[in-house]
C-alpha cells in the first residue's frame, strides 16, 4: 500500500489537469436558434458551433426544413463543413462548393428529408441540430438560416415556380388522390432558360438524392434545357402513393448537349466530332460568358388518360380500319368479278389458231398505222421471227408433258429466241413472256418469310432488353419519346406509338386477302380456258404482290419494335422494310411488262440486303471517304440498272459488261442519228440525271441522317418509274378502270396528309435528348395519338391504296391479246 500511494497521487493530478483544462473542441458551443432568422457567426478548427432549432411537429408533417449557409471568407482548401442532424438521417455539405471543378459557390442550400411519418404524438418535441465546423485555424465567418419550405406540395393543375442553382437543388412532393390511382399523371417542368438541369422523380422516402452525382441512383430522370416531362404511374410508389420531383442544375451544358449521343459519338467515325475534353472546355467557356447558372423552373402535375380510357381510341382505330376492310374488300371483289366476266373469250378465241392454243406463242405485233418496223439493227425481218416462233413452239411441245416448275426457264433454245426478240424496236408483252415464270416469282414470297423471321427476332429481343434497361435504371434520356403524349402500359413507356402501327399489319393482311381472292378467281378462269394465261393480258404472277403485302405487315411489326425505344441506333428497324417495299414495288411495276427480264428473288434480296448493310455503315461512319465510296457505288449501280432497262436485260452483270455497254453505246448513239428506243432513252436520261444529282448532293452535304437519305433515294426512283409507267399507258391509249383512278386519288390525298404529320416532328434523335424534348407536343387525336401516331395510321392507308392502285392498274388489259400490248 505504501508503494502504491505515489502512483495514485500522480493519477489524481493528471485527471485534475484534464478536468480543469477543457478544450474548445471537447466543449463545442451549443446555441439555441430560431427558424426563419439569419444567424451570423464564425468558427475555427478548434471551435465548432451547434445550433438547435425547435420544430413544430404539426408543421413538419406538411413541410420539410431547408437549411442554407453562406461562407464569407472560406476557401476550397479550408472549407466550412455544415452537418444537419435529424431523426431520419444526416445531411452534410461543404462551403464553398467546388462543383466538379467548374465553378465555386459560396452559398449552399439543401432541403432536408421530410419527417412526415416519424411523429405520432403532436405534443412531442422535435429538434434540428446543425453543426458548423472548419478545418482552418483562421476564423471563418458564415451565415446560417433554416426555414420551412412553403409551396412544397404539388397540386394537380397548379404551378409552382422556383429558382435553382447548382448549389441549391430543390424538390417537391406530390400525392396521388384516390381518383388518380387508375391512371398515370404527367409531371411537366418548363423553363425559359436554356441552362442545363436534371429532373428526377423519386419515391418519397429518405434519403432523397438531390445531388448531381447521386440523382441517378433512384427513380426516373431526364436531362432538361427548356422542357422536361415524366409520366408517373400509381404503381411507381405503391406503399406511400407519393413521389418527389427533384430539380438539379448543372454547372455546364455537357449533360444536355451530349447525353444520348456519347455512345454514338464514341464509335462514330466523324472527323468533325470533338473529343469530350475539348468539348467540355468549349462548353465551360460558353457557360461563363453567356449563361447564368440560376434557372427558374415552373413545375406542374397534370392528369392523363386512365388505363380504362385507352379502350376508346384503340377501338376507334380498329373500327376505322375495319371499315376500310369492308369497303376495299367489297369493291375489289366487285371489280374482280367484273374483269373476270369481261373476257370475251368466244370472240377472241376465234382469232387464235389451233397451233397457238396447243402452246405456240404469238408472232410480232404490227402497228396498223405505222406498219412493220424497218429492217436494220433493233428490228427483225419476217422470216427470222417466224423461224424463232416455230423453234419456240417446238420447244414448248417438247416440254409440254414434262414441264415442271422452272424447267422451261433454263432451256437454251428459248433463251436464244428471247435474245432475238429483245432487240426489236417495237416490243410487245408476248415477246417478253416466253418463259414459264411461276416458280421464279413464287420464290419472292417464300424467301421473304425466313428473311423476315430471322431479321425480326433479334430486333424484338434487343428492343425488349433496352426497354427493361430503361425501366429499371430510370434513365429516360436513352429513348427519344414524345413525353408530352406518353401513354404507358406496363413496362412499355409509349403504348400509343406502338399501337398506332396496327394499321400496317391489318391493311397488309387485307392486301394479301385481296391478292389471294383475285388469284383464286383468275386461276379458276384459267382452268376453264387455259388460253387466257398464255395469250391474254399481262402474265399474272402474284409472288411479288404477296411479298409486298407481307412486307407491309412486317413494317408494322418492326416500326412498333423501333418505337419501343426510338433512337438513332435502331432507326434501321423502322426503315428496312420500307426499302423492301419500295424495291419490290419497282420490281413489280417493271415485271408487269417484262416478266422474262425481271431478276430472280435471290438477286433482288441480295441487292436489298447490301442496301441495308450500307445503311448500317452509314449510321456509324460519317466521313468524306465513306460518302465518296457511296457516291461512286451509287453512280455505277445507276448506270448498270439504266443500261439493263434500256436494253431489256441483254446486258448481264459479268466481266464483259463494260465492253458490251461500250459497243451498244457506239452503235446506238454514235453511228445512229437518234436513239433506237426514244421513250426509254428520255426517261432513263432523266433518271440518271436525278440520281447523279442525289449522289453529288450526298457527297457535298453529307447529311447526318443517312438512312432517311437512302430511303428518299428509293422512294424518288419508285415515284419516277410509276409516273413514267402511267404516262406511257395514256400515250398508248390504255385507260385504267375507275377503281384504279379512285385508289390513285385516295393514295395522293392520304400521302399529302400523312407527309404533313410526318414533317411535324415531335422528336429528333439527331439532337441530344434534352434538346429533342423541346420539340415534344401534346396529343392531337383522341387525347391518345400524337403527330407521329397519326402519320402511322394515315401512311398505312396511303401504302395500302397505293398497292391496290398498282394491283388494278392493268386490269383493263386482261381480255387483250398479249401481242397487242406494248412494252415500255
Long-range contacts (C-beta under 8 A, 24 or more apart in sequence): 28-131, 33-130, 33-144, 33-146, 35-65, 35-146, 35-147, 35-148, 36-145, 36-146, 36-147, 36-148, 37-145, 38-143, 38-144, 38-145, 39-143, 39-144, 39-145, 40-141, 40-142, 40-143, 40-144, 41-132, 41-141, 41-142, 41-144, 42-139, 42-140, 42-141, 42-142, 43-80, 43-132, 43-133, 43-134, 43-139, 43-140, 43-142, 44-134, 44-136, 44-137, 44-138, 44-139, 44-140, 45-133, 45-134, 45-135, 45-136, 45-137, 46-137, 48-131, 48-132, 48-133, 48-134, 49-131, 49-132, 49-133, 50-129, 50-130, 50-131, 50-132, 51-129, 51-130, 51-132, 51-144, 51-146, 52-127, 52-128, 52-129, 53-127, 53-128, 53-129, 53-130, 53-146, 54-125, 54-126, 54-127, 55-115, 55-126, 55-127, 55-128, 56-126, 57-119, 57-121, 57-122, 57-123, 57-124, 57-125, 57-126, 58-122, 59-148, 60-114, 60-115, 60-116, 60-119, 60-126, 61-115, 61-116, 61-119, 62-116, 62-152, 62-153, 63-148, 63-149, 63-150, 63-152, 64-111, 64-112, 64-113, 64-114, 64-115, 64-148, 64-149, 64-152, 65-111, 65-112, 65-128, 65-146, 65-147, 65-148, 65-149, 66-109, 66-110, 66-111, 66-112, 66-146, 66-147, 66-148, 66-149, 67-91, 67-109, 67-110, 67-112, 67-128, 67-130, 67-144, 67-145, 67-146, 68-107, 68-108, 68-109, 68-110, 68-144, 68-145, 68-146, 68-147, 68-168, 69-93, 69-95, 69-107, 69-108, 69-109, 69-132, 69-142, 69-143, 69-144, 69-145, 70-95, 70-106, 70-107, 70-108, 70-142, 70-143, 71-95, 71-96, 71-106, 71-107, 71-140, 71-141, 71-142, 72-106, 72-140, 72-141, 72-142, 72-143, 73-138, 73-140, 73-141, 74-106, 74-134, 74-140, 74-142, 75-136, 76-104, 77-136, 78-134, 78-135, 78-136, 78-138, 78-140, 79-134, 79-135, 80-132, 80-133, 80-134, 80-140, 80-142, 81-131, 81-132, 81-133, 81-134, 81-135, 82-108, 82-130, 82-131, 82-132, 82-144, 83-130, 83-131, 83-132, 83-133, 84-110, 84-112, 84-128, 84-129, 84-130, 84-131, 85-128, 85-129, 85-130, 85-131, 86-112, 86-113, 86-115, 86-128, 86-129, 87-115, 87-118, 87-126, 88-113, 88-115, 88-118, 88-206, 89-113, 89-206, 89-207, 95-142, 97-166, 97-167, 99-166, 99-167, 99-212, 99-251, 100-212, 100-251, 100-252, 102-251, 102-252, 102-284, 102-287, 103-166, 103-251, 103-293, 105-165, 105-166, 105-167, 107-167, 107-168, 108-167, 108-168, 109-167, 109-168, 110-168, 110-169, 110-210, 111-149, 111-169, 111-170, 111-171, 111-208, 111-210, 113-206, 113-207, 113-208, 114-173, 114-204, 114-206, 154-187, 154-245, 154-299, 154-300, 154-301, 155-301, 156-180, 156-185, 156-301, 156-302, 156-303, 157-300, 157-301, 157-302, 158-300, 159-298, 159-299, 159-300, 160-298, 160-299, 160-300, 161-296, 161-297, 161-298, 161-299, 162-247, 162-296, 162-297, 162-299, 163-294, 163-295, 163-296, 164-197, 164-247, 164-248, 164-249, 164-294, 164-295, 164-296, 164-297, 165-249, 165-293, 165-294, 165-295, 166-212, 166-248, 166-249, 166-250, 166-251, 166-293, 169-210, 169-211, 169-246, 169-247, 169-248, 169-249, 170-210, 170-246, 170-247, 171-202, 171-208, 171-210, 171-244, 171-245, 171-246, 171-247, 172-244, 172-245, 172-299, 173-204, 173-242, 173-243, 173-244, 173-245, 174-242, 174-243, 174-244, 174-245, 174-301, 175-241, 175-242, 176-234, 176-241, 176-242, 180-234, 180-303, 181-234, 181-241, 182-234, 182-306, 182-307, 182-308, 183-233, 183-234, 183-303, 183-304, 183-305, 183-306, 183-307, 183-308, 183-309, 184-231, 184-232, 184-233, 184-234, 184-304, 184-486, 184-488, 185-231, 185-232, 185-301, 185-302, 185-303, 185-304, 186-229, 186-230, 186-231, 186-232, 186-301, 186-302, 186-303, 186-304, 186-484, 186-486, 187-229, 187-230, 187-231, 187-232, 187-245, 187-299, 187-300, 187-301, 188-227, 188-228, 188-229, 188-299, 188-300, 188-301, 188-302, 188-484, 189-224, 189-227, 189-228, 189-229, 189-245, 189-247, 189-297, 189-298, 189-299, 190-226, 190-227, 190-297, 190-298, 190-300, 191-224, 191-225, 191-226, 191-227, 191-295, 191-296, 191-297, 191-298, 192-226, 192-296, 193-226, 193-291, 193-292, 193-294, 193-295, 193-296, 194-225, 194-226, 194-291, 195-225, 195-249, 195-250, 195-253, 195-291, 195-292, 195-293, 195-294, 195-295, 196-223, 196-224, 196-225, 196-249, 196-250, 196-252, 196-253, 196-254, 196-255, 196-256, 196-257, 196-770, 197-223, 197-224, 197-225, 197-228, 197-247, 197-248, 197-249, 197-250, 197-256, 197-295, 197-297, 198-222, 198-223, 198-224, 198-246, 198-247, 198-248, 198-250, 198-255, 199-224, 199-228, 199-230, 199-245, 199-246, 199-247, 200-245, 200-246, 200-248, 200-474, 201-230, 201-232, 201-236, 201-243, 201-244, 201-245, 201-246, 202-243, 202-244, 202-246, 203-236, 203-237, 203-240, 203-242, 203-243, 203-244, 204-237, 204-240, 204-242, 204-243, 204-244, 205-240, 208-244, 208-246, 209-246, 210-246, 210-248, 211-248, 212-248, 212-250, 215-246, 215-248, 216-473, 216-474, 216-475, 218-474, 219-243, 219-474, 220-474, 220-476, 221-474, 221-475, 221-476, 221-477, 222-476, 222-477, 222-483, 222-769, 222-770, 222-773, 223-255, 223-256, 223-259, 223-260, 223-477, 223-768, 223-769, 223-770, 224-256, 224-770, 224-773, 225-256, 225-770, 225-771, 225-773, 225-774, 226-773, 226-774, 227-773, 227-774, 227-776, 228-483, 228-770, 228-773, 229-483, 229-484, 229-486, 229-773, 229-776, 230-476, 230-483, 231-304, 231-483, 231-486, 231-488, 231-493, 233-488, 245-299, 247-297, 247-299, 249-293, 249-294, 249-295, 251-287, 251-293, 252-280, 252-283, 252-284, 252-287, 253-283, 253-286, 253-287, 253-291, 254-279, 254-280, 254-283, 255-770, 256-768, 256-770, 256-771, 257-283, 257-768, 257-770, 257-771, 258-768, 259-477, 259-768, 259-769, 259-770, 260-477, 260-478, 260-480, 260-567, 260-765, 260-768, 260-769, 260-770, 260-772, 261-768, 263-569, 264-568, 264-569, 264-620, 267-620, 268-619, 268-620, 268-621, 268-622, 269-620, 269-621, 269-622, 269-623, 269-626, 270-622, 270-623, 271-623, 271-624, 272-622, 304-486, 304-487, 305-487, 305-783, 305-784, 307-489, 309-783, 310-487, 310-489, 310-495, 310-784, 312-782, 313-496, 313-781, 313-782, 313-783, 313-784, 313-785, 314-499, 314-784, 316-782, 317-499, 317-500, 317-502, 317-503, 317-793, 318-502, 318-506, 320-793, 321-502, 321-503, 321-506, 321-507, 324-507, 324-510, 324-797, 324-800, 325-506, 325-510, 328-510, 328-514, 328-800, 328-804, 329-510, 329-513, 329-514, 329-517, 331-739, 332-514, 332-517, 332-518, 332-739, 332-804, 332-808, 333-517, 335-737, 335-739, 335-808, 335-811, 336-517, 336-518, 336-521, 337-521, 338-737, 339-737, 339-811, 339-812, 339-814, 339-815, 340-521, 340-522, 340-525, 342-814, 342-815, 343-525, 343-529, 343-532, 343-536, 343-814, 343-815, 344-815, 345-529, 345-531, 345-532, 345-815, 348-535, 348-536, 348-815, 348-817, 349-529, 349-531, 351-817, 352-531, 352-535, 352-817, 355-393, 356-531, 356-534, 356-535, 357-531, 358-397, 359-393, 359-396, 359-397, 359-400, 359-534, 360-389, 360-392, 360-393, 360-396, 361-389, 361-392, 361-393, 361-396, 361-430, 361-434, 361-534, 362-428, 362-430, 362-535, 362-817, 362-818, 362-819, 363-389, 363-430, 363-819, 364-421, 364-424, 364-426, 364-428, 364-431, 364-819, 365-426, 365-428, 365-430, 365-819, 365-820, 365-822, 367-426, 373-424, 373-425, 373-426, 377-423, 377-667, 377-672, 377-676, 378-423, 378-424, 378-425, 378-676, 378-677, 379-423, 379-424, 379-425, 380-420, 380-421, 380-423, 380-424, 384-420, 385-420, 385-421, 388-416, 388-417, 388-420, 388-421, 389-417, 391-416, 391-417, 392-417, 392-434, 403-436, 405-436, 405-438, 405-439, 405-442, 406-436, 406-439, 406-440, 407-436, 408-435, 408-436, 409-435, 409-436, 409-437, 409-439, 409-440, 418-596, 419-650, 422-597, 422-647, 422-648, 422-649, 422-650, 423-648, 423-650, 425-676, 425-677, 426-822, 427-648, 427-822, 427-823, 428-818, 428-819, 428-820, 428-821, 428-822, 428-823, 429-538, 429-539, 429-593, 429-595, 429-818, 429-819, 429-821, 429-822, 429-823, 430-535, 430-817, 430-818, 430-819, 430-821, 431-823, 432-593, 432-594, 432-595, 432-596, 432-597, 432-648, 432-823, 433-539, 433-595, 433-596, 433-818, 434-596, 435-595, 435-596, 437-539, 437-541, 437-595, 437-596, 437-598, 438-541, 440-541, 440-543, 440-598, 440-600, 440-601, 441-541, 441-542, 441-543, 441-544, 441-591, 441-595, 441-598, 441-601, 442-543, 443-543, 443-600, 443-601, 443-602, 444-543, 444-544, 444-546, 444-547, 444-584, 444-601, 444-604, 445-543, 445-544, 445-546, 445-547, 445-550, 447-601, 447-602, 447-605, 448-547, 448-550, 448-551, 448-580, 448-605, 449-550, 451-605, 452-550, 452-551, 452-554, 452-577, 455-558, 455-576, 456-554, 456-557, 456-558, 456-561, 459-558, 459-561, 459-570, 459-573, 460-561, 462-570, 463-561, 463-562, 463-564, 463-565, 463-570, 463-573, 464-564, 466-564, 466-565, 466-570, 467-491, 467-492, 467-493, 467-564, 467-565, 470-565, 476-769, 477-769, 477-770, 478-565, 478-567, 478-769, 479-564, 479-565, 479-566, 479-567, 480-566, 480-567, 480-763, 480-764, 480-765, 480-769, 480-772, 481-566, 481-763, 482-762, 482-763, 482-776, 482-777, 482-786, 482-788, 483-773, 483-776, 484-762, 484-776, 484-777, 484-778, 484-779, 484-786, 485-762, 485-776, 485-777, 485-778, 485-779, 485-785, 485-786, 485-789, 487-784, 492-564, 493-565, 494-563, 494-564, 496-779, 496-784, 496-785, 496-786, 496-789, 497-563, 497-566, 497-786, 497-788, 497-789, 497-792, 498-560, 498-563, 498-564, 499-560, 500-785, 500-788, 500-789, 500-790, 500-792, 500-793, 501-555, 501-556, 501-557, 501-559, 501-560, 501-563, 501-792, 501-796, 502-556, 503-556, 503-792, 503-793, 503-796, 503-797, 504-552, 504-553, 504-555, 504-556, 504-557, 504-559, 504-792, 504-796, 504-799, 505-552, 505-553, 505-556, 505-557, 507-552, 507-796, 507-797, 507-799, 507-800, 508-549, 508-550, 508-551, 508-552, 508-553, 508-554, 508-555, 508-556, 508-800, 509-549, 509-553, 510-800, 511-545, 511-548, 511-549, 511-552, 511-800, 511-803, 511-804, 511-807, 512-546, 512-549, 512-550, 512-553, 514-804, 514-807, 515-542, 515-545, 515-546, 515-549, 515-807, 518-542, 518-807, 532-814, 535-817, 535-818, 536-814, 536-815, 536-816, 536-817, 536-818, 537-810, 537-813, 537-814, 537-815, 537-816, 537-818, 537-821, 538-592, 538-593, 538-810, 538-813, 538-814, 538-818, 538-821, 539-595, 541-591, 541-595, 543-601, 544-584, 544-587, 544-588, 544-591, 545-588, 545-803, 545-807, 547-580, 547-584, 548-581, 548-584, 548-585, 548-588, 548-803, 549-803, 551-577, 551-580, 551-581, 551-584, 552-577, 552-581, 552-796, 552-799, 552-800, 552-803, 554-580, 555-581, 555-799, 556-796, 559-792, 566-763, 566-765, 567-765, 568-619, 568-765, 568-766, 569-619, 571-619, 571-707, 571-765, 572-612, 572-615, 572-616, 572-619, 572-707, 575-615, 575-707, 575-708, 575-710, 575-711, 576-612, 578-711, 578-714, 579-608, 579-611, 579-612, 579-615, 579-710, 579-711, 579-714, 580-608, 581-799, 582-711, 582-714, 582-715, 582-717, 582-718, 583-607, 583-608, 583-611, 583-714, 585-718, 585-802, 585-803, 585-806, 586-717, 586-718, 586-721, 588-806, 589-721, 589-722, 589-725, 589-806, 590-645, 590-721, 592-725, 592-809, 592-810, 593-821, 593-822, 593-823, 593-824, 594-648, 594-649, 594-823, 596-649, 597-644, 597-648, 597-649, 611-710, 614-710, 615-706, 615-707, 615-710, 618-706, 618-707, 618-709, 618-710, 619-706, 619-707, 622-702, 622-704, 622-706, 624-699, 624-702, 627-698, 627-699, 627-702, 628-699, 630-695, 630-698, 630-699, 631-695, 631-696, 631-698, 631-699, 634-691, 634-694, 634-695, 634-698, 634-713, 635-691, 635-692, 635-695, 638-687, 638-688, 638-691, 638-692, 638-695, 639-688, 642-684, 642-687, 642-688, 645-680, 645-684, 646-677, 646-680, 646-681, 646-684, 648-823, 679-728, 679-731, 679-824, 680-824, 683-724, 686-720, 687-717, 687-720, 687-721, 690-716, 690-717, 690-720, 691-717, 704-766, 705-766, 722-806, 725-809, 725-824, 726-809, 728-824, 729-809, 732-822, 732-824, 734-810, 734-812, 734-813, 735-812, 736-808, 736-809, 736-810, 736-811, 736-812, 737-808, 737-811, 737-812, 739-808, 740-805, 740-808, 740-809, 740-811, 743-801, 743-802, 743-804, 743-805, 743-808, 744-801, 744-805, 746-797, 746-801, 747-798, 747-801, 747-802, 747-805, 750-794, 750-795, 750-797, 750-798, 750-801, 751-795, 751-798, 751-802, 753-794, 754-791, 754-794, 754-795, 754-797, 754-798, 757-787, 757-788, 757-790, 757-791, 757-794, 758-788, 758-791, 758-795, 760-787, 761-787, 761-788, 762-786, 762-787, 762-788, 763-788
